[in-house]
């Protein structure tokens, strides 16, 4: 006891007496910290400062405040937004023939282009004072998703002007003159915008733009003015082939000191009419045969005045921050909208098709092998809708959640790939035969486009989610890095000392929380709700503490090397992502009013999220290079092993059985794939057949019972069976006709297109 008391007193003196603490703890720790953690590059620092920490910060710090999550509110549409969707969007859907657009025209029809321009589809984010709609991120996402349910090419043509592009950049940073000149033209469609960021040497590493703008004097409108001589080579630029105004990102240099003593000013953005002398719009690309406009642009020795810099000359060199802020918002709206539309379409069509398609005398939806894949489709669709809503909620709260939008972009586009793959497996021949009846083929073909744009998914996962998240969301690390970069060493040491005590307490709390939660089965963790979802909140708190603890030790042991261990850091990023997706799922359940028929989807999704998060932690520990530290972390995080086993077969069967019938739960997961009067497409065909067949379920039971009793022979063609049952008075005339009509719809739904000549 005496030794214990002495040890305790020594610890108290070490930490409580500042002079002793500074000499024996803070100074050596500070020196070690400066050694292992590399300084932030200027582009990394700008990226960190450009983004905001939102809900992901709570998840990363080990003790999420779930009441904060629920306080964000439910995303809703204004009356104006509802009216636009009910009228203009629904009208646009009636004008879309995606097979004709992709296979024949290779472009949107002129009347659809005109309708989009006239009705303000390209002005969703532009302020009303300039003729725009000023719609919310949630409305923007909903509009793009509904269009994407019928045509990816049409949706992309609308989404690009409303994400990263001149409209958003001008709204946030443009001068008064630039906004007043360009925004009304963009609102009416008189000006069609594109934004040229990507080039042959700068893709995911957008900060490595080689295109240059050199400050010089030149002639403009007959006068000698100060401006820029531009040279660029860009590719993959959506809308470039039809654009009338080009947003351009380039490196700005002032070698002659015409603006001051800084030569390399940095990335800058300018707005240039495409008919300006020297601007070249190149030929079209062919992105997986999709029909949206995508191509190249070049310029050689193109002179523009400095006033064409977005924001004016004072924004020279500030383009990287502008791009990071705008890209994070667009990344959280457009691509997740396309992904969610894939989920809604596949859920609607696959549940319907599985009901009307029969093999071996049964609807294929009754086979457990099919149900396994169908359960993943339904669960992923619920997850996609949940993530779409939570992510747009953050954007509409006017935060710039760069880590959250990276999570949304990566995981939602990957889930889109999963649901399309599963739908193709189930619908098989129906899915692969292209034609007017086919509703999966073009979305399946286009999916890799979403995965590659706005940052390739591999790099988004391995570099952005954890790379930014670990530093930006951590309550101490970024401030400690800033202290390490200070020139005044005494002031830096003083600041670091203030941070160190808090950091030690934070790390200790998370280690204890992770261990105690693991030993107690998260029993003592708090939850904001009661009932069947309560345990999910508790388990997510446990995994949050585990992530925070492992991250702290990883950064301490590996320092800057952690950034280069991309497979390891990606797994830690996956844990944060799974926690975010799980949060979105639980919030959607609450926002929907805790609907009981949503519970099968919620249970399946949450079991999957917890399993994937735990497996990612397990993978990180298994591959951690310092084995003694890895054993210590495993003993704290999984002292009794990993018992997050994922959804059971019983859950999959329950989820499918609830969705193989019309009802509110199915409607909530398919509303982005709307019906409209006169729809003759493949989606309408299979849905009408599904409804008609479902209404005949009692009649089919009568026929099955008669077959079991020997009153009707087995294995007869449907029409022959119906006729025989009518002759034996087992069916009335009206019942017979109902079955005949339903079977006609069934045959139309399972048939595919054929052609004389391809």
N, C-alpha and C positions, 0 to 999 in steps of 0.2 A: 504493500500500500504506500509505503514511504517513497519507493522508487517511482510509483505511478504518479504520486503527487508532485515529485520533483520534475518528472518529465512534462507534466501538465504546466507547471510553473515556467519551465524553460520555453515551452511553445507560446505561452501567453506573453512572456517577455519578448520573444523574438518578433511576434506580430504586433504587440501593443505599443512597444517603445519605438518611436519612429526612427530615431537615429540608428538604433541597432538593426531594425528591419531594413532600412535603406542600405546599410553596409553589407549585411549578411544574406539578405534575400533579394531585395529589389534590384540592386546593381548587378549581381551575377545573372539573375533571370533576364534582365533587360538586355545584357550583352548576348546571352544565348538566343533570345528572341530575335534580335537584330541579325544574328548570324544565320538562323535557320529559315526565317521568312524573308523572301526577296521583296524588294520595294515594288510598289504598284507602278506599272507603266502608265504613261499619260492617257492612253486609250482605255485601259482598265479602270483608271481612276474616274474618267468621265463616265464610263458605263455604270460604275458603282453609284456615282452621284446622280445620274440621270434617273435611275429607278427608285421606286418607293418600296419600303417594306410594309407588307399588308398582313394578311392572315398567315402566310407562310412563316412569318417571324414568330408567331405564337407556337406554331408546330415545331419549329426548329429549336426552341429554347427549353423544351422539356416539360412544360406545365401549361398546356393550352387553356385559355379561358374560353370555355365553350359558350358562355353567355355572350361573349363578344361576337362569336360566329352567328348566333341567332339574332343578334341585334342589327345585322346588316340589312334585314328586311327582305321581302320577296320581290323579285323583279316583275314589273308590270308594264303594260303598254298603255300609253295615253290614248284618249279618244281619237286624236288625229292619227296616231300610229295604227290603231285598230282599223280605222276607216281606210287608210292607205292599203293595208294588207287585205282587207275584205274586198276592196274594189280594184285598185291598180294592180296589185300583185296577182290576184285571182284572174284578172283579165289577161295579164301577161302569160299566165300558165296556159290559158286557152290558145294562145298564139304560138306556143312552143311545140314543134315537132322535132325532137332531138335526133331521130334517125335521119331525117332530111337535112338537118343542120350539120351533122357530123359526116354523114356518108355521101351526101350529094352536093350541098352548097359549100361546105368547108368554111362557113361563115354564118352569122345570124342573118335572117332575112331582113331586107331594108325596112319593112314595116315594124319589125321588132326593135331595131336600132332607133327608129324615129319615136316609137312609143316610149322607150327607155329615156330618151332625151327630153321629150315633151313633158312627161309625167314626173320628172325629177329623180329618177333612179340613180343618176350620177351625182346627186346633190344631197344625199342622206345626211352627211355630217357637216355640210356648209351652213353657217348661221343664217337665220331667217332674214336678217337685214340685207343680205346679199342674194336673196331669192332661194336659199336652200331650205331643207327640211329641219335641220337641227335635231334629228332623231337620236334617241338613246342608243347606247351600244347594244342593249338587249333587242331593241327593234331592228337595228341594222343586221344583227346576227339572225334574227327570225326571218327577215326578208330574204337574205342570201340563202338561208337553209331551205326555205320553201321553193325558191327558184332551182336550187340544186337538186331537189327531189325529182325534178323533171329534166334538168339539163345542166350538167357541170359547166358546159361552155357558156351558157347564158349567165349562170351564177358568177363565174369568174369575170365575165365582161362587166358585171355590175359591181362586184366587190372591190376590184382594183382601184377605181377612182375614189372609193370610200375607205381605203386603208392607207398604206404608205404611198403618198403621192403629193402632187402640188396642192390639192385641196386642203389636206390636213396641215401640211407645212405652212401654207399661206395663212390659214386660220390661226395657227399658234404663233407664228414668227414673222409673217409678212408685214411690210410697211403699210401705212394707210393707203398710199397710192397703189401699191401692188394688190391689196385686197379689193379695193374699189374697181380696179380695172379687170382683174382676172376672175374673181369669185362669181360675179353675175354671169360671165360667159361660161364658166364651168357648170353653173347651176342649170342653165338652159340647154346645155349640150352643144352650144355654139363652139366651145373649145373642148376638145377631147384630150385628156391628159395621159401621160405615162411618166414613169420615173425610172431613170437609168442609174442603177447602182452597181449591178453585177457585171463583171467583165471576165475575160479568159483567165486572168491572174488573180482575181479577187472574187471569191464566191462566199463561202461561210465566213472567211476572214475579210469582212468588208472594210476593215480598217487598213488593209493593204492596197487600197485603190492606187493604181499607177497613173491614172489619167491626170493631166496637169492643166492648171491655169496659171499663166505667167503675167504678173502685173506689168503693164506697159501703156504707152500712149498709142492711140489709133484713131482712125476716122469713123465717125458715126453720125449719120444724118447730115453730112457735109461739114462737120466740125471735128477738131482734134480734141479728144476727151481721154480721161484716164479710164482704163478698162483692163480686160483680161484677154490674152490669146490662149485659146483652149484647144487641146488635142485629146480625143477620147476614142475608145473602142469598147463598146458595150454589147452584151448579148443577153438572151433570155428575157427581154423587156416586154412585158405584157401590155398590149394596146399600142405598142410602138408603130406597127404598120398603118394604123389609122389615126395616130395622134396628131394634134395640131399644136400642142405645147409640150415641151420636153423639160422635165425636171432632171437636173444633172448633178451628180456628186463627183467631186474631183479634189485633188491636192492643190492647194493654192500656194504659190511661191512669189516672193518679191525680191529677186536677186539684185536689183538696182536700188533698193531702198526707197522706192517712190512713196511708200505708205509709212515708213518708219524704219527702225533698225532690226526688225524681225524678218528673217529671210523665209523660213518655212512656217507659213501661217496655219497649215493644217487643212483638214477636210472642210470643204465649203460646198454649199448647194446653190444652184442658180436656176432660173426659169428662162427658157429660150423658145421662141416660136419656131416650129419645125420648118417654116418657109424662110427662116433667116439664112443669109448667105453662108454657105459652107456646111450647113447641117445636112447630114445624109441619113435618111431612113433606109436601112438595108432590107434584105429579103426576109421572108417569113421563116420561122422555125416550124417544125411539125411535132408538137409535144404529144406523143403517143396518139396521134391522129385526132386529137381534140380540135374543135373548130374556133376556140377563142384566139384572138389575134396576139401573136407573140413573135418577136423578131429582134433585129439588131439595129444599132445606130452608131454612126461614126462621125467624127469631125476632125478636120485638120486645119490648124491655124485659123480658127473661128474667133473673130473679135467681137466681144460684147462689152457694153459699158458696166461699170461697177454697180450701177443701180439695179442691174438684173440679178444680183445676188439676193437670194431670199432673205428678207429682213434688212436689206441694204448693206452698205460697206461695213457697218459696225458688226455685222454677223459673219464677217470673213473669218474663217478658221473655226467656226462654232458648229459646223455641219455635223460632226460626229455625234455630239450630244443631241442635236435636233433629231438625227436619224434614230438613235437609240431610243429616245422617248417615243417617237411616233411608231417605230417598228414594234415596240413592246405592246402598244395598244392594238395595232393591226393584227399582230400575231395572236392576240387573244380573242379576236372577233371572227375574222374571215375564214381561216383554215379550220378552226373548231366548228364553224357553222357548216362547212362542207362535210366534215366528219360526222357531225350529228345527223345531218340529212341522210347520210348513208345508213346510219343506224335505224332511223325511222322508216326508210324505204325497205330495208331488209327485214325488219320486224313485221311490217304490215304485209309484205308479199310472201315471206317465208311461212308465217303462221297460216295465212290463207291457202297458199299452195300446198302445204303439208296436210291440210284438211281435205282438199278436193282431189289430190293426187293419190291414187290407190295402187298398191302392189300386194300380191299374195292375199287378196281379199280384204285388206285393211288400208285405212288412210295411213300414209307414211309417217304422219305425226304421232302415231301410236307406237312406233318402233323406238326402243330405248337408244339405239345408236343415233337415230335422227334427233331424239330429244336431247342428247348430250350436246350436240352442236347447236341446236335451237336454243337451249338454255343459255349458252354463251352469247348468242346474238341478242337475246332479250336483256340479259344482265348488262352487257356492254352498252346497249342502247340506253338503258336507265342511267348508267354511269355517264355516258356522253351527254345526255340531257342535263344531268345534275352538274357536271363540270362546266357546260356551256352557260348555265344560269349563274353559277357562283362567280365565274371569271368575268362575265359581263357586268355583274353586280359591282365588282371591284373597280372596273373601268368607269362605270357610271357614278361611282363615288368620287371620281376625279383623282384617284391615285394612279400611279404608273407602276403597276406590279410586274416588273420585268421578269422576276423568277417565276411567278405564277403563270404568266403568259408563255414562258418557255416550257413549263410543265404541260400546260394545255396543248400547245402546238405539238410537242413530241408525243405525248401519250394518247391524245385524241386522234391524231392521224394514224398512229399505230393500231388503235382500236378499230378505226374505220377499215383498215386493211384486214383485221381479224373478222369483222362481221361480214365483209364482202366475201372473204374466203369461205367462211362457214355457209353463207347463203348459196354460193356457187356449188359447194359440196352437196347441199340438200336439193337444190333445184336442178342441178346437173345439166341435162340437155336443154331445159328451158332457159338456163342461164347463159349457155355458151352460143346459142344460135342468134346471131344479130338480126334485127329487123324491127319494124314498128311495134311488135309485141314485146320485145325484149326491154326490160327495165333495169337489168343489172350490168349488162356488158360494158356500156360506156363508163359507168362509175367505177367498175372494176379496172378498166384500162387506165383511167385517169388517176387512180389513187396514188401511184408513186410520185405524181407531180406534187401533191400536197406534202409528201414526205421529204422531198428534196428542196423545196423553195423556202425562203425566209430562214435559212440556216438548215443545213442537212441534219437529219434526225440523229445520226450517230454523234455528231459534234455537239448538237444541242444537249443530248443526254450526258455526254462525258465531260464537257467543258462548261456549259452554261448553268445547268440546274444546280449542281453542287458547287462548281467553281465560284459562281456569284453568290449562291445561297449561303455557303459556309461563312463567307466573309461579310456579306451584306446583312444577313439575318442574325448573326451572332451578336449578343449584346455588348461584347468587349473587343473582339479581335480587330475590327476595322479601326476603332479608336486607338488601339494599341499600335497598329501599323502606322497610323498617322503620327502618333507620338514618336515612334522610331525614326520617322522621316524628318523630324524637326531639326533645325540647325542649332538651336540653343540646347545643348546637352543637359544642362542643369534643369532647365524648364521641362525638357522631355522626360528626364528621370522622375521629376516631381509628378508629372501627369501620369506616367506609367505606374508609379507607386499607388496613386489613387485608384487606378483601374485594377491593379493586381489583386488587392484584397477581395474586391467584388467578384473577380474572375475565379479565385480559389473557392469562394463560397458557392458560387454558381455551379462549378464542376463537382464539388462535393455533394451538393444537394441532388444533382442529377444521378450521380453514382449510387447514392443511397436509395433514391426513388426507383431507379431501374431494378436494383436488387430486391428491395422490399416488395415492389409490385410483382416481380417474378415469383417470389416465394409465397405471396398471398393470393396469387391469381388475380391481381388488380382489384381485389375486393374492397380495399379502403380508398381507392381513387374516387374522386367525385364525378358525378354526371348530372347534366342539367335536366334530364328527363327520367321518368320511370318507365316501367314496362319492358317490352321485348328488345328495345334498342339500347337500353341503359348500359349493358356490358360492353357494347362496341365503343362507347365513349371512354370507358375505363381502360380497355385494352389499348386504345390509341394513345392515351396519356402515357401508359407504360412504354410503348414503342417510341414515343416522342422523347421521353427521358433517356432511353437507350441510345437513340440517335445522337442526342446532344452530348452524352458521355463519350461515346465512341469517337465522335467528331473532334472533341477537345483533345483526347489522347492521341488521335491520329495526327492532328496538326502539331501537337507538342513533339511527338516522336519523329515525324517525317518532315515537318516544316514545308519548305517549298517543293520538296520531292513529291508531296501528295498531289500537287497540281499535274505532275507528269505521270503519275500512276492512274491513268485514265479509267482502267477497268475497275479499280478499287473505288475511286471517287464517284464513278457512275453508279455503282451499287449503293453508295451512301445517298446519292441524289435520288435513286429509286425509292428509298425509304421515305424521304421527304415528299416525293410525288405521290406515293401510295397513301400517305397520311392526308395529303391535300384532296385526293380523289375521294377517299373515305369521308372526309369532312363534307364535301359537296353532296355526297349521297345522303348522309344523315340530314343535311339541311333541306334537300329537296323533299324528303319524307315529311319533315316538319312543315315546310311551305305548302305542301299539298294537303295539309290537314290530317296527317297521320292516317291515311287511307289504308284500311286493312287489306284490301286487295293488292296494294303495293308491297306488302310485307315479303312475299316470296322473292321478289326481285331484290329488295333491300337486304334480306338475309344472304342471298347468293352473292351479291356484290360485296358486302362487308366481309364475309368469310374469305372471299377471293383477295380483297385488298389486304387484310391482316396477314394472310398466308404469304402473299408476295412481299410485303414489307419485312416479315420475319425471315424469309428466305434470302432477301437482299442483305440483311444484317448478318445472317449466317455465312453467306458467300464472302462478305467483307472480312469477317473474322478468319475464315478458312484461308484467305489469301493475304492476310496481313503479314508483311515481311518480318516484323519483330515477333518471333513466336512466343517468348515469355509474356510479352504485353498482350498478345492475342489470347493466350490462355487466361490471363487475368480478366480481360474484357468478357470472354465467354462465361467465366465463372460468375460474373456479376449480371450479365444480360440474360443468359440461359442456364441458370444453375441446375435446373431440372430438365434441361433439354428444350427443344423447340416443339411446342404442342399446337401450333397454329396449322391445322390440317386442311383448310380450304373447304369449299362446299361439298356436300355429300350427294350421292346419286339420288337420294330421296328428295333433296332440295331441287335438283334439276327436273325431276318428274313433276313435282308440285308446281314449279314455275311454268313449265310448258302447258300443263293441263289448264291452268288459269288463263292462258293467253290463246288457247285454241278455241275461243268463242268470242263473239262480239261482247263488248262491255266497256265500262269506264276506264279500267286499268289499261286495256289495249288502246283505247282512244288517246290516253295521256302519253303513250309511247309512240304514237304514229301521227300526231296532229300536224307535224311539219311536212307530211306527205298528204296534202288535202285532196278531197274529192271536189269536182265541180260539174255542173250540168253539161251534158253532152260529151263528157270525156269518153273517148273511144280507145284510149291507150291500153297497154298491157296491164298496168296497175289497176285500172278500173275493171278490166275483164276478170282478173283473178279475185278482186274484192267482191264483185257482184256474184261470182260463182260461190265464193265462201259464204256470203250472207244467205244466198238461196239454198245451198246445201244444208247450212245450219238450221234453217227454218223447217227443213224436211227430216230432221233427226228422229222425230217420233214415228214418222212413216217408215223410215229405214228400220227402226226397231221392230215395227210390226212385220215387215218383210223378213227380217232375220229370225224372229220368233217362229214365223210360219215355216221357214226353211228348217229350223231345228226340229220342229214337230213333224216334218215330212209332208206338209201341205203344199210346199213349193220346192221344186228341185234346186239344188245348189249350182253354183258356177254357171249361171245364165248371164248373157249380156244384159246390161241394165234395161234397155227398152223392152226386150223380150220378157224379162222378169216383171216389169211394171204391167205390161199388157196381160200376162197370165194372172197376175194378182187381181187385176180389174175384172177379168172374166170370172174369177172365183169369188167375186164380191168382197174381197179383202180390202179393196180400195174403192172409194167413190169416184165419180167422174172428175170432180174437182181435184181430188187428191192425186189421181193419176196424172192429170194435166200439170199439177204443181211439180211432180217428180220429173215429168218429161221436160218441162221448161228448165228446171234446175240442172238436169243432166246436159241439156244443150249448152248452158252456160259453163258447166264443168269442162266439157270437151273444148269449148273455145278457149278456156283458160289454160289448159294443159298443152294445147297445140302451139306450134312455133311457125315462124314464117319460112316460106320457100320462094325461090326466084327462078325465072326462066334463064336469065343471064346475069352473071355477076360482073 
